[in-house]
Each structure stands twice: as C-alpha cells, then as structure tokens.
Amino acid sequence: MTDKTLFQETQKFDQWWLWVIILGLLLIPASFFNWSESFVDQWTIDKIITSVLVVGILVLFLASKMTTTITDEKITVSFFPFVRREFFWDALKQAQIIDYGFVGGWGIRIWTSYGTVYNVRGSKGIHIKTADKQYIIGTQKEEELRSKIAHLLK
C-alpha cells in the first residue's frame, strides 16, 4: 500500500534582511586581511581557516531547507542538513494548528515552552504532542495545511 501525500511544503531562508545580516557578518573576517600584501604571503593558516569557515557558513545557509510532508500515516519534517524526524499519527496525543508567536528566532529552537520548534519564518504551525514531548513544525501555508489534514487533527 502506498501512502498518498496530503500536504508538502519546502521552506528556505530567503528573507532579504537575513541575507544582509549574514553577508555583513561574513565580511567582517575579510576586513582583517591585509590586502596590500602579495596573495601568497597573505595566506597564513589562520586566514585559511577563517576563509573556510566563512564559506562553510554561507554554503550551510544556502543549502538549508525545511521540508514537511504529511500523509495519512505520518508527519515527516526534514531540516536539511541537520535533522529528519517522523511522527506517526497513531502515536500522537494531540495535533492542532496554532499561532505560536515568536520563539526566540528561526531554525531549530529547543527548550521553548512548546518543546522543539522547527521553523524558517512566521509564527504559524502544527503543534504536536507525543507521550513525553511536544513539537511545532512551522508553515507558510496555514490554510492549505488546515484544510488538507483537518480529518487527522486531534
């Protein structure tokens, strides 16, 4: 038996203001380089490590994406490249779509009053409770999510 997808959403960090902040912070280490030195003399080990870290952080943000897939069997959230979780409907104590407000930032937020929060922006999502933990999976498509999974919400 194949499990038909009821809802799927992929979100990325594409807010313009976030990229201005990230690029600004990543340019700070470059400002410490002495650009008047010859190219070969300039590359000491600390500058190489700094450059690799700056490029690594930029690539990490470019590659990061959160994909939520919901079927009649389970909810799957993948926050690439960090985590992939599955929540089976029959193991959930509660599931509802809520406005959770600001939880201290975006990304993967742990130890919030809602448990672990996976979000990219906004303040709407599906709040789920298991036997011992709770989670929120953020969405930009609140109404579509609500209409497509209304029969599964507890």
DSSP file (Angstrom, degrees, kcal/mol; ACC not computed):
  #  RESIDUE AA STRUCTURE BP1 BP2  ACC     N-H-->O    O-->H-N    N-H-->O    O-->H-N    TCO  KAPPA ALPHA  PHI   PSI    X-CA   Y-CA   Z-CA
    1    1 A M              0   0    0      0, 0.0     2,-0.3     0, 0.0     0, 0.0   0.000 360.0 360.0 360.0 128.8    0.0    0.0    0.0
    2    2 A T        -     0   0    0      1,-0.0     2,-0.8     0, 0.0     0, 0.0  -0.706 360.0-130.1 -91.2 144.3    1.4    3.4   -0.9
    3    3 A D        -     0   0    0     -2,-0.3     2,-0.2    68,-0.0    -1,-0.0  -0.840  23.4-137.5 -97.3 112.2    0.9    6.3    1.4
    4    4 A K        -     0   0    0     -2,-0.8    68,-0.6     1,-0.1     2,-0.4  -0.475  17.4-118.0 -74.4 135.2   -0.5    9.3   -0.5
    5    5 A T  E     +A   71   0A   0     -2,-0.2    66,-0.2     1,-0.2     3,-0.1  -0.598  29.9 179.5 -74.0 123.8    0.9   12.7    0.3
    6    6 A L  E    S+     0   0A   0     64,-2.9     2,-0.3    -2,-0.4    65,-0.2   0.793  70.1   7.9 -90.7 -35.2   -1.8   15.0    1.7
    7    7 A F  E     +A   70   0A   0     63,-1.7    63,-3.0   142,-0.0    -1,-0.3  -0.994  60.9 175.7-150.7 137.8    0.4   18.1    2.2
    8    8 A Q  E     +A   69   0A   0     -2,-0.3     2,-0.3    61,-0.2    61,-0.2  -0.986   4.4 171.5-145.9 138.1    4.0   19.0    1.3
    9    9 A E  E     -A   68   0A   0     59,-2.2    59,-3.0    -2,-0.3     2,-0.5  -0.991  14.1-162.3-147.3 134.9    5.9   22.2    1.8
   10   10 A T  E     -A   67   0A   0     -2,-0.3     2,-0.4    57,-0.2    57,-0.2  -0.981  14.1-173.8-118.4 130.0    9.5   23.2    1.4
   11   11 A Q  E     -A   66   0A   0     55,-3.0    55,-2.9    -2,-0.5     2,-0.3  -0.946   3.0-173.0-124.9 144.3   10.8   26.4    3.0
   12   12 A K  E     -A   65   0A   0     -2,-0.4     2,-1.6    53,-0.2    53,-0.2  -0.896  39.7-100.6-129.3 160.5   14.2   28.1    2.7
   13   13 A F        +     0   0    0     51,-0.5    51,-0.1    48,-0.4   108,-0.1  -0.653  64.6 141.6 -78.7  88.3   15.8   31.0    4.5
   14   14 A D        +     0   0    0     -2,-1.6     2,-0.4     4,-0.0    -1,-0.2   0.130  15.4 133.0-120.3  20.8   15.2   33.5    1.7
   15   15 A Q     >  -     0   0    0      1,-0.1     4,-1.7    -3,-0.1     3,-0.4  -0.593  53.2-141.4 -71.6 128.8   14.4   36.7    3.7
   16   16 A W  H  > S+     0   0    0     -2,-0.4     4,-1.8     1,-0.2    -1,-0.1   0.878  99.2  53.0 -60.7 -40.5   16.4   39.6    2.2
   17   17 A W  H  > S+     0   0    0      1,-0.2     4,-1.9     2,-0.2    -1,-0.2   0.833 105.7  54.4 -67.6 -32.2   17.2   41.2    5.5
   18   18 A L  H  > S+     0   0    0     -3,-0.4     4,-2.7     1,-0.2    -1,-0.2   0.906 108.2  49.2 -66.4 -41.6   18.5   37.9    6.9
   19   19 A W  H  X S+     0   0    0     -4,-1.7     4,-2.7     2,-0.2     5,-0.3   0.850 107.4  54.7 -67.4 -34.0   21.0   37.6    4.0
   20   20 A V  H  X S+     0   0    0     -4,-1.8     4,-2.2     2,-0.2    -1,-0.2   0.931 111.7  45.1 -62.6 -44.2   22.1   41.2    4.5
   21   21 A I  H  X S+     0   0    0     -4,-1.9     4,-2.6     2,-0.2    -2,-0.2   0.942 114.9  47.1 -64.3 -48.1   22.9   40.3    8.1
   22   22 A I  H  X S+     0   0    0     -4,-2.7     4,-2.4     1,-0.2    -2,-0.2   0.940 114.4  45.7 -61.2 -48.8   24.7   37.1    7.2
   23   23 A L  H  X S+     0   0    0     -4,-2.7     4,-1.5     1,-0.2    -1,-0.2   0.896 112.5  52.1 -63.5 -38.6   26.7   38.6    4.4
   24   24 A G  H  X S+     0   0    0     -4,-2.2     4,-0.8    -5,-0.3    -1,-0.2   0.927 111.9  45.6 -61.1 -45.1   27.6   41.5    6.7
   25   25 A L  H  < S+     0   0    0     -4,-2.6     3,-0.4     1,-0.2    -2,-0.2   0.846 112.2  51.7 -67.5 -33.7   28.8   39.2    9.4
   26   26 A L  H  X S+     0   0    0     -4,-2.4     4,-0.6     1,-0.2    -1,-0.2   0.757 104.7  56.7 -75.7 -23.0   30.7   37.1    7.0
   27   27 A L  H  X S+     0   0    0     -4,-1.5     4,-1.3    -5,-0.2    -1,-0.2   0.695  88.2  78.5 -79.9 -18.3   32.5   40.1    5.5
   28   28 A I  H >X S+     0   0    0     -4,-0.8     3,-0.7    -3,-0.4     4,-0.5   0.931  92.7  48.3 -57.5 -49.2   33.9   41.1    8.9
   29   29 A P  H >4 S+     0   0    0      0, 0.0     3,-1.3     0, 0.0     4,-0.3   0.884 107.9  56.6 -60.1 -35.1   36.7   38.5    8.9
   30   30 A A  H >< S+     0   0    0     -4,-0.6     3,-1.2     1,-0.3    -2,-0.2   0.800  96.5  64.2 -65.4 -27.3   37.7   39.6    5.4
   31   31 A S  H << S+     0   0    0     -4,-1.3    -1,-0.3    -3,-0.7    -3,-0.1   0.706  94.8  60.5 -70.7 -17.1   38.2   43.1    6.6
   32   32 A F  T << S+     0   0    0     -3,-1.3    -1,-0.2    -4,-0.5    -2,-0.2   0.592  82.2 103.4 -84.5 -10.8   41.0   41.9    8.8
   33   33 A F  S <  S-     0   0    0     -3,-1.2     2,-1.1    -4,-0.3     3,-0.1  -0.456  76.8-127.2 -71.0 142.8   43.0   40.7    5.8
   34   34 A N    >   -     0   0    0      1,-0.2     3,-1.2     8,-0.1    -1,-0.1  -0.790  26.8-174.3 -90.0  98.0   45.9   42.9    4.7
   35   35 A W  T 3  S+     0   0    0     -2,-1.1    -1,-0.2     1,-0.2     7,-0.1   0.572  73.9  68.9 -75.1  -8.6   45.0   43.2    1.1
   36   36 A S  T 3  S+     0   0    0     -3,-0.1    -1,-0.2     2,-0.1     3,-0.1   0.698  82.6  89.2 -83.5 -18.1   48.2   45.1    0.2
   37   37 A E  S <  S-     0   0    0     -3,-1.2     5,-0.0     1,-0.1     2,-0.0  -0.312  95.4 -89.3 -70.1 160.1   50.4   42.0    0.8
   38   38 A S     >  -     0   0    0      1,-0.1     4,-1.7    -2,-0.0    -1,-0.1  -0.357  39.3-111.5 -67.0 156.2   51.1   39.7   -2.1
   39   39 A F  H  > S+     0   0    0      1,-0.2     4,-0.8     2,-0.2    -1,-0.1   0.888 115.1  45.8 -58.1 -44.4   48.5   37.0   -2.5
   40   40 A V  H >4 S+     0   0    0      1,-0.2     3,-0.7     2,-0.2    -1,-0.2   0.910 112.4  49.5 -69.7 -42.6   50.9   34.1   -1.5
   41   41 A D  H 34 S+     0   0    0      1,-0.2    -1,-0.2     3,-0.0    -2,-0.2   0.786 105.2  60.7 -67.0 -26.4   52.3   35.9    1.6
   42   42 A Q  H 3< S+     0   0    0     -4,-1.7     2,-1.6     1,-0.1    -1,-0.2   0.788  81.3  88.1 -72.9 -28.8   48.9   36.8    2.9
   43   43 A W    <<  +     0   0    0     -4,-0.8     2,-0.2    -3,-0.7    -1,-0.1  -0.535  52.0 161.6 -85.6  84.8   47.6   33.2    3.3
   44   44 A T     >  -     0   0    0     -2,-1.6     4,-2.1     1,-0.1     3,-0.3  -0.494  55.4 -99.5 -89.0 168.8   48.6   32.1    6.7
   45   45 A I  H  > S+     0   0    0      1,-0.2     4,-2.6     2,-0.2     5,-0.2   0.871 122.6  52.9 -60.7 -38.9   46.9   29.1    8.4
   46   46 A D  H  > S+     0   0    0      1,-0.2     4,-2.2     2,-0.2    -1,-0.2   0.861 110.2  48.1 -67.3 -33.7   44.6   31.3   10.5
   47   47 A K  H  > S+     0   0    0     -3,-0.3     4,-2.3     2,-0.2    -1,-0.2   0.856 111.2  50.5 -73.1 -34.4   43.4   33.2    7.4
   48   48 A I  H  X S+     0   0    0     -4,-2.1     4,-2.5     2,-0.2    -2,-0.2   0.934 112.0  47.0 -66.6 -45.2   42.8   29.9    5.5
   49   49 A I  H  X S+     0   0    0     -4,-2.6     4,-2.5     1,-0.2    -2,-0.2   0.921 112.7  49.8 -62.1 -44.2   40.8   28.5    8.4
   50   50 A T  H  X S+     0   0    0     -4,-2.2     4,-2.5     1,-0.2    -1,-0.2   0.921 111.6  48.6 -60.0 -44.6   38.8   31.8    8.7
   51   51 A S  H  X S+     0   0    0     -4,-2.3     4,-2.5     1,-0.2     5,-0.2   0.909 111.2  49.2 -63.4 -43.0   38.1   31.7    4.9
   52   52 A V  H  X S+     0   0    0     -4,-2.5     4,-2.6     1,-0.2    -1,-0.2   0.905 112.1  49.2 -64.0 -41.3   37.0   28.1    5.0
   53   53 A L  H  X S+     0   0    0     -4,-2.5     4,-2.6     2,-0.2     5,-0.2   0.914 111.1  49.3 -63.7 -43.2   34.6   28.8    8.0
   54   54 A V  H  X S+     0   0    0     -4,-2.5     4,-2.1     2,-0.2    -2,-0.2   0.944 115.1  43.4 -62.1 -48.2   33.1   31.9    6.2
   55   55 A V  H  X S+     0   0    0     -4,-2.5     4,-2.6     1,-0.2     5,-0.2   0.895 113.0  53.8 -64.7 -39.6   32.5   29.9    3.0
   56   56 A G  H  X S+     0   0    0     -4,-2.6     4,-2.5    -5,-0.2    -2,-0.2   0.909 108.8  47.6 -61.6 -43.8   31.2   26.9    5.0
   57   57 A I  H  X S+     0   0    0     -4,-2.6     4,-2.2     2,-0.2    -1,-0.2   0.912 112.5  49.7 -64.3 -42.5   28.7   29.1    6.9
   58   58 A L  H  X S+     0   0    0     -4,-2.1     4,-2.2    -5,-0.2    -2,-0.2   0.924 112.5  46.5 -62.7 -44.7   27.5   30.7    3.7
   59   59 A V  H  X S+     0   0    0     -4,-2.6     4,-2.5     2,-0.2     5,-0.2   0.891 109.6  55.6 -64.2 -39.7   27.1   27.3    2.0
   60   60 A L  H  X S+     0   0    0     -4,-2.5     4,-1.6     1,-0.2    -2,-0.2   0.926 110.2  44.4 -59.8 -45.6   25.3   25.9    5.0
   61   61 A F  H  < S+     0   0    0     -4,-2.2   -48,-0.4     1,-0.2    -1,-0.2   0.885 113.4  51.0 -66.8 -38.0   22.7   28.7    4.9
   62   62 A L  H  < S+     0   0    0     -4,-2.2    -2,-0.2     1,-0.2    -1,-0.2   0.874 115.5  42.2 -65.4 -36.3   22.3   28.3    1.1
   63   63 A A  H  < S+     0   0    0     -4,-2.5    -1,-0.2    -5,-0.2    -2,-0.2   0.706  89.7 108.1 -84.7 -20.7   21.7   24.6    1.4
   64   64 A S     <  +     0   0    0     -4,-1.6   -51,-0.5    -5,-0.2     2,-0.3  -0.328  39.7 154.1 -63.7 133.5   19.5   24.7    4.5
   65   65 A K  E     -AB  12  80A   0     15,-1.4    15,-1.8   -53,-0.2     2,-0.5  -0.976  34.4-139.6-156.3 150.4   15.8   23.9    3.8
   66   66 A M  E     -AB  11  79A   0    -55,-2.9   -55,-3.0    -2,-0.3     2,-0.5  -0.957  18.2-171.8-115.0 124.2   12.9   22.6    5.7
   67   67 A T  E     -AB  10  78A   0     11,-2.8    11,-2.6    -2,-0.5     2,-0.5  -0.966   3.0-167.4-118.4 127.5   10.5   20.1    4.1
   68   68 A T  E     -AB   9  77A   0    -59,-3.0   -59,-2.2    -2,-0.5     2,-0.4  -0.957   6.3-178.6-113.5 128.3    7.3   19.0    5.7
   69   69 A T  E     -AB   8  76A   0      7,-2.7     7,-3.0    -2,-0.5     2,-0.5  -0.995   4.0-169.9-127.8 129.0    5.4   16.0    4.3
   70   70 A I  E     +AB   7  75A   0    -63,-3.0   -64,-2.9    -2,-0.4   -63,-1.7  -0.975  10.9 165.6-123.8 130.6    2.1   14.8    5.7
   71   71 A T  E     -A    5   0A   0      3,-2.8   -66,-0.2    -2,-0.5   -68,-0.0  -0.702  55.2 -93.3-124.7 179.4    0.4   11.6    4.8
   72   72 A D  S    S+     0   0    0    -68,-0.6     3,-0.1    -2,-0.2   -67,-0.1   0.708 125.9  44.2 -66.5 -18.8   -2.5    9.7    6.5
   73   73 A E  S    S-     0   0    0      1,-0.2    16,-1.8   -69,-0.2    17,-0.4   0.837 121.2 -10.5 -94.3 -39.4    0.2    7.6    8.3
   74   74 A K  E     - C   0  88A   0     14,-0.3    -3,-2.8    15,-0.1     2,-0.5  -0.963  49.7-118.5-158.1 166.8    2.7   10.2    9.5
   75   75 A I  E     -BC  70  87A   0     12,-2.9    12,-3.0    -2,-0.3     2,-0.5  -0.973  30.7-167.9-111.3 128.6    4.2   13.7    9.6
   76   76 A T  E     -BC  69  86A   0     -7,-3.0    -7,-2.7    -2,-0.5     2,-0.5  -0.979   5.8-175.1-120.5 129.4    7.8   14.0    8.3
   77   77 A V  E     -BC  68  85A   0      8,-2.5     8,-3.0    -2,-0.5     2,-0.5  -0.991   1.0-173.7-123.3 129.7    9.9   17.0    8.9
   78   78 A S  E     -BC  67  84A   0    -11,-2.6   -11,-2.8    -2,-0.5     2,-0.8  -0.979   8.8-173.2-123.0 118.0   13.4   17.3    7.4
   79   79 A F  E >>  -BC  66  83A   0      4,-2.9     3,-2.5    -2,-0.5     4,-1.7  -0.764  42.5-117.7-109.5  83.4   15.5   20.3    8.3
   80   80 A F  E 34 S+B   65   0A   0    -15,-1.8   -15,-1.4    -2,-0.8    -2,-0.0  -0.400  85.7   7.1 -68.5 134.1   18.4   19.6    5.9
   81   81 A P  T 34 S+     0   0    0      0, 0.0    -1,-0.3     0, 0.0     3,-0.1  -0.850 130.4  49.3-100.9  23.9   21.3   19.1    6.7
   82   82 A F  T <4 S-     0   0    0     -3,-2.5     2,-0.3     1,-0.3    -2,-0.2   0.916 107.3  -2.3 -95.6 -48.1   20.5   18.9   10.4
   83   83 A V  E  <  -C   79   0A   0     -4,-1.7    -4,-2.9     2,-0.0     2,-0.4  -0.984  38.9-164.4-150.9 152.7   17.6   16.6   11.3
   84   84 A R  E     +C   78   0A   0     -2,-0.3     2,-0.4    -6,-0.2    -6,-0.2  -0.959  21.3 178.7-139.8 122.8   14.9   14.4    9.9
   85   85 A R  E     -C   77   0A   0     -8,-3.0    -8,-2.5    -2,-0.4     2,-0.4  -0.938  14.5-158.3-127.4 147.6   12.0   13.3   12.2
   86   86 A E  E     -C   76   0A   0     -2,-0.4     2,-0.5   -10,-0.2   -10,-0.2  -0.986   3.7-169.3-124.1 137.2    8.9   11.2   11.7
   87   87 A F  E     -C   75   0A   0    -12,-3.0   -12,-2.9    -2,-0.4     2,-0.4  -0.980  14.9-145.7-125.5 116.7    5.8   11.4   13.8
   88   88 A F  E >   -C   74   0A   0     -2,-0.5     3,-1.9   -14,-0.2     4,-0.5  -0.682  12.8-135.2 -85.9 133.1    3.2    8.7   13.3
   89   89 A W  G >  S+     0   0    0    -16,-1.8     3,-1.4    -2,-0.4    -1,-0.1   0.862 103.5  57.6 -54.9 -40.6   -0.4    9.9   13.8
   90   90 A D  G 3  S+     0   0    0    -17,-0.4    -1,-0.3     1,-0.3   -16,-0.1   0.651 105.8  51.6 -70.7 -11.6   -1.4    6.9   15.9
   91   91 A A  G <  S+     0   0    0     -3,-1.9    40,-0.3    39,-0.0     2,-0.3   0.471  89.3 101.4 -98.3  -4.0    1.4    7.8   18.4
   92   92 A L    <   -     0   0    0     -3,-1.4    38,-0.2    -4,-0.5     3,-0.1  -0.617  51.8-165.3 -86.3 139.7    0.3   11.4   18.8
   93   93 A K  S    S+     0   0    0     36,-3.1     2,-0.3     1,-0.3    37,-0.2   0.781  78.5   2.7 -84.8 -33.3   -1.7   12.5   21.9
   94   94 A Q  E     -D  129   0B   0     35,-1.4    35,-2.6     2,-0.0    -1,-0.3  -0.993  56.9-179.4-154.9 147.4   -2.6   15.9   20.3
   95   95 A A  E     +D  128   0B   0     -2,-0.3    59,-1.1    33,-0.2     2,-0.3  -0.931  18.8 149.5-150.4 126.8   -2.2   17.7   17.0
   96   96 A Q  E     -D  127   0B   0     31,-2.1    31,-3.7    -2,-0.3     2,-0.5  -0.991  44.1-113.9-154.0 155.1   -3.5   21.2   16.2
   97   97 A I  E     +D  126   0B   0     -2,-0.3     2,-0.3    29,-0.3    29,-0.2  -0.819  47.4 166.7 -94.4 127.8   -2.6   24.2   14.1
   98   98 A I  E     -D  125   0B   0     27,-2.8    27,-2.2    -2,-0.5     2,-0.7  -0.848  45.5-117.4-135.7 167.0   -1.7   27.2   16.2
   99   99 A D  E     -D  124   0B   0     -2,-0.3    25,-0.2    25,-0.2    23,-0.0  -0.951  32.9-179.6-103.1 107.9   -0.2   30.7   16.1
  100  100 A Y        -     0   0    0     23,-2.3    24,-0.1    -2,-0.7    -1,-0.1   0.466  24.2-144.8 -93.6  -2.2    2.8   30.1   18.4
  101  101 A G        -     0   0    0     22,-0.8     2,-0.5     2,-0.1    -1,-0.3  -0.280  51.3 -22.7  73.1-160.9    4.2   33.7   18.3
  102  102 A F        -     0   0    0      1,-0.1    21,-0.1     2,-0.1     4,-0.1  -0.751  52.8-172.7 -89.7 129.2    7.9   34.4   18.4
  103  103 A V        -     0   0    0     -2,-0.5    -1,-0.1     2,-0.4    14,-0.1  -0.044  63.0 -77.2-113.8  30.1   10.0   31.7   20.0
  104  104 A G  S    S-     0   0    0      5,-0.0     2,-0.3     8,-0.0    -2,-0.1   0.601  96.3 -34.0  91.2  10.8   13.4   33.4   20.1
  105  105 A G  S    S-     0   0    0      2,-0.1    -2,-0.4     4,-0.0     2,-0.3  -0.868  73.6 -72.0 138.7-171.2   14.4   33.0   16.4
  106  106 A W  S    S+     0   0    0     -2,-0.3     2,-0.4    14,-0.1    14,-0.2  -0.835  82.7  49.5-123.7 162.2   14.1   30.7   13.5
  107  107 A G  E    S-E  119   0B   0     12,-2.6    12,-2.6    -2,-0.3     2,-0.7  -0.948 112.0 -14.4 113.9-136.3   15.7   27.4   12.6
  108  108 A I  E     -E  118   0B   0     -2,-0.4     2,-0.5    10,-0.2    10,-0.2  -0.928  68.4-172.1-106.5 113.1   15.6   24.6   15.2
  109  109 A R  E     -E  117   0B   0      8,-3.1     8,-3.3    -2,-0.7     3,-0.3  -0.922   3.4-169.7-109.3 122.8   14.6   26.0   18.6
  110  110 A I  E     +     0   0B   0     -2,-0.5     6,-0.2     6,-0.2     5,-0.0  -0.766  61.5  26.5-111.0 159.1   14.9   23.7   21.5
  111  111 A W  E    S+     0   0B   0     -2,-0.3    -1,-0.2     1,-0.2     2,-0.2   0.827  80.5 143.8  62.0  36.5   13.6   24.1   25.1
  112  112 A T  E >  S-E  115   0B   0      3,-1.7     3,-1.8    -3,-0.3    -1,-0.2  -0.458  71.2 -98.7 -90.1 174.5   10.8   26.5   24.2
  113  113 A S  T 3  S+     0   0    0      1,-0.3     3,-0.1    -2,-0.2    -1,-0.1   0.681 128.9  50.2 -67.0 -14.8    7.5   26.5   26.0
  114  114 A Y  T 3  S-     0   0    0      1,-0.4     2,-0.3   -14,-0.1    -1,-0.3   0.227 114.0-121.2-101.7  11.9    6.3   24.4   23.0
  115  115 A G  E <  S+E  112   0B   0     -3,-1.8    -3,-1.7    20,-0.1    -1,-0.4  -0.674  75.8   2.1  82.5-139.3    9.1   22.0   23.1
  116  116 A T  E    S- f   0 135B   0     18,-1.7    20,-2.2    -2,-0.3     2,-0.5  -0.697  70.3-160.3 -86.6 132.2   11.2   21.8   20.0
  117  117 A V  E     -Ef 109 136B   0     -8,-3.3    -8,-3.1    -2,-0.4     2,-0.6  -0.955   8.5-166.5-117.2 127.7   10.2   24.2   17.2
  118  118 A Y  E     +Ef 108 137B   0     18,-3.0    20,-3.4    -2,-0.5     2,-0.3  -0.956  33.1 140.6-109.2 113.5   11.2   23.7   13.5
  119  119 A N  E     -E  107   0B   0    -12,-2.6   -12,-2.6    -2,-0.6     3,-0.1  -0.995  42.9-166.6-153.4 158.2   10.6   26.9   11.6
  120  120 A V  S    S-     0   0    0      1,-0.5     2,-0.3    -2,-0.3    -1,-0.1   0.657  78.8 -26.4-113.2 -31.7   12.0   29.1    8.9
  121  121 A R  S    S+     0   0    0      3,-0.1    -1,-0.5   -14,-0.1     3,-0.3  -0.963  99.0  39.5-169.4 170.5    9.8   32.2    9.4
  122  122 A G  S    S-     0   0    0     -2,-0.3    18,-0.1     1,-0.2    16,-0.1  -0.164  73.9 -97.8  76.3-168.6    6.5   33.3   10.7
  123  123 A S  S    S+     0   0    0     16,-0.2   -23,-2.3   -21,-0.1   -22,-0.8   0.154  81.4  98.1-142.2  18.4    4.5   32.1   13.7
  124  124 A K  E     +D   99   0B   0     15,-0.4    15,-2.5    -3,-0.3     2,-0.3  -0.879  43.0 123.5-113.1 145.2    2.0   29.5   12.4
  125  125 A G  E     -DG  98 138B   0    -27,-2.2   -27,-2.8    -2,-0.4     2,-0.6  -0.991  59.5 -73.1-177.0 178.7    2.5   25.8   12.5
  126  126 A I  E     -DG  97 137B   0     11,-2.3    11,-2.0    -2,-0.3     2,-0.6  -0.841  39.3-153.6 -95.9 124.1    1.3   22.4   13.6
  127  127 A H  E     -DG  96 136B   0    -31,-3.7   -31,-2.1    -2,-0.6     2,-0.4  -0.865  18.0-176.7 -99.4 120.0    1.7   21.7   17.3
  128  128 A I  E     -DG  95 135B   0      7,-2.7     7,-2.7    -2,-0.6     2,-0.4  -0.931  13.1-160.1-123.2 144.5    2.0   18.0   18.1
  129  129 A K  E     -DG  94 134B   0    -35,-2.6   -36,-3.1    -2,-0.4   -35,-1.4  -0.983   5.9-171.7-123.5 130.1    2.3   16.2   21.4
  130  130 A T        -     0   0    0      3,-3.0   -38,-0.1    -2,-0.4   -43,-0.0  -0.327  52.0 -78.9 -98.8-169.7    3.7   12.7   21.9
  131  131 A A  S    S+     0   0    0    -40,-0.3   -39,-0.1     1,-0.2     3,-0.1   0.845 125.8   8.4 -61.6 -33.7    3.6   10.8   25.1
  132  132 A D  S    S+     0   0    0      1,-0.1     2,-0.3     0, 0.0    -1,-0.2   0.489 125.2  40.8-129.3  -5.3    6.5   12.7   26.6
  133  133 A K        -     0   0    0    -18,-0.0    -3,-3.0     2,-0.0     2,-0.3  -0.888  57.3-144.3-140.0 169.0    7.4   15.6   24.3
  134  134 A Q  E     - G   0 129B   0     -2,-0.3   -18,-1.7    -5,-0.2     2,-0.3  -0.975  15.6-177.5-136.9 154.5    6.0   18.3   22.1
  135  135 A Y  E     -fG 116 128B   0     -7,-2.7    -7,-2.7    -2,-0.3     2,-0.4  -0.954  16.1-149.3-144.6 156.9    7.0   19.9   18.8
  136  136 A I  E     -fG 117 127B   0    -20,-2.2   -18,-3.0    -2,-0.3     2,-0.6  -1.000   5.9-163.3-128.9 135.8    5.9   22.6   16.4
  137  137 A I  E     -fG 118 126B   0    -11,-2.0   -11,-2.3    -2,-0.4   -18,-0.2  -0.968  23.8-135.7-116.3 113.4    6.5   22.4   12.7
  138  138 A G  E     - G   0 125B   0    -20,-3.4     2,-0.3    -2,-0.6   -13,-0.3  -0.233  22.3-170.6 -69.9 155.2    6.2   25.9   11.1
  139  139 A T        -     0   0    0    -15,-2.5   -15,-0.4   -18,-0.1     3,-0.2  -0.989  31.5-161.3-144.0 151.9    4.3   26.5    7.9
  140  140 A Q  S    S+     0   0    0     -2,-0.3     2,-0.2     1,-0.1     3,-0.2   0.359  94.5  62.3-103.5  -2.2    3.8   29.4    5.4
  141  141 A K     >  +     0   0    0      1,-0.2     4,-2.7   -17,-0.1     5,-0.2  -0.476  60.2 154.3-122.3  58.4    0.6   27.6    4.1
  142  142 A E  H  > S+     0   0    0      1,-0.2     4,-2.8    -3,-0.2     5,-0.2   0.908  72.9  44.9 -56.5 -50.0   -1.6   27.6    7.2
  143  143 A E  H  > S+     0   0    0      2,-0.2     4,-2.5     1,-0.2    -1,-0.2   0.902 114.5  48.2 -66.7 -40.9   -4.9   27.4    5.4
  144  144 A E  H  > S+     0   0    0      2,-0.2     4,-2.2     1,-0.2    -1,-0.2   0.928 113.9  48.1 -63.5 -43.9   -3.9   24.7    2.9
  145  145 A L  H  X S+     0   0    0     -4,-2.7     4,-1.6     1,-0.2    -2,-0.2   0.939 112.3  48.9 -59.7 -48.4   -2.4   22.7    5.8
  146  146 A R  H  X S+     0   0    0     -4,-2.8     4,-0.7    -5,-0.2    -2,-0.2   0.916 114.0  45.0 -59.8 -45.4   -5.6   23.1    7.9
  147  147 A S  H  < S+     0   0    0     -4,-2.5     4,-0.2     1,-0.2    -1,-0.2   0.852 114.0  48.3 -71.1 -33.5   -7.9   22.1    5.0
  148  148 A K  H  < S+     0   0    0     -4,-2.2    -1,-0.2    -5,-0.2    -2,-0.2   0.727 123.4  29.2 -82.2 -20.8   -5.9   19.1    3.8
  149  149 A I  H >X S+     0   0    0     -4,-1.6     3,-2.3    -5,-0.2     4,-1.1   0.263  79.9 114.7-121.8  13.6   -5.4   17.5    7.2
  150  150 A A  G >< S+     0   0    0     -4,-0.7     3,-0.6     1,-0.3    -2,-0.1   0.852  76.7  57.8 -51.8 -38.4   -8.5   18.6    9.2
  151  151 A H  G 34 S+     0   0    0      1,-0.2    -1,-0.3    -4,-0.2    -2,-0.1   0.654 108.0  47.6 -69.5 -14.8   -9.6   15.0    9.4
  152  152 A L  G <4 S+     0   0    0     -3,-2.3    -1,-0.2     2,-0.0    -2,-0.2   0.631  83.9 108.8 -99.8 -16.7   -6.4   14.0   11.1
  153  153 A L    <<        0   0    0     -4,-1.1   -57,-0.2    -3,-0.6   -64,-0.0  -0.346 360.0 360.0 -67.7 141.8   -6.2   16.7   13.8
  154  154 A K              0   0    0    -59,-1.1   -58,-0.2    -2,-0.0    -1,-0.1   0.358 360.0 360.0-113.4 360.0   -6.8   15.6   17.3
